[in-house]
Amino acid sequence: MTKLEYVRREAGLSQIELAKRIGINSTAIVQVERGHRKCWPKLRKQLAQILEVEEVNLFDEEGWPKKVRIDVRGE
């Protein structure tokens, strides 16, 4: 899972809702969240603002979404 997906879910937003707030197609959110494409600078800024986090927490220096490990066993 990417940090983008994790933070979006924690904010209670669907991919469609997030995309609508930015004014883009939800396919772009899906592709970035799954790590199939880099996130362009303008979109990184918009996502960070809407999700109220710093860009560097969501993306690496090249625009790829950072990964987060979720331990479902609670350990």
N, C-alpha and C positions, 0 to 999 in steps of 0.2 A: 504494500500500500504506500502511496506517496503522502507526503505531509500535506500537500494541497487537498487531497481527498479527505484525509483525516480532519483537517481544520474545517473544511466545508461541511462535513457531516456533524462535527461538534457544534457548528453554527446553526444546524438545523435546516440547511439549504440543500435542495436537489441540484443536480447538474443543470437542469432546465431553468430553475429559478435563478441560479448564479449567472448563467448565460444571458438571461433576459435583463438582469440588472446592468450588465455590461453592454448589451446590445449586439451580441454575437450569436452564432449558431452553437447549440449545445455540443455538437460534434467536436468543436475545437477543445472544449473542456474535457470531454471524454478522451481525446487523443493525448492531451497533455497529462491528465491524471494517470493514464496507463503507461506513460513513458514512451509513446510512439512518436512524439515530436517535441521539439524544444518550444518553449514559450517565448514569444517575441517581447521585447522590452515594454512596450505600451501595455500589453495584456498583463505582464507580471506586475506592473505598478497598479493597475486597476484591481486585480485579484487581491493583492496585498491590502489595498485600501478598503475594499468591501469586507474582507475577512478580518480586518483590524490586526494584522501582523506585519512584521518586517519582511520585505522581499527575500532577504538572505536566509530567512527561516524556511522558506518554501522552495527556493531554487538555488542551484549552484551558479557559479560565475558564467557559465555558458548558456544558462537558461533551461537546463534540464531539471525536472522536479526531483527534489530530494526524497529519499525513501525513509519510511518509519517502520520500525518493527513493533508489531502489536502482539503481546503475549496473551493469547486467549485462555490460557490455563490459570492465569492470575499469579504466576510465580514471579 
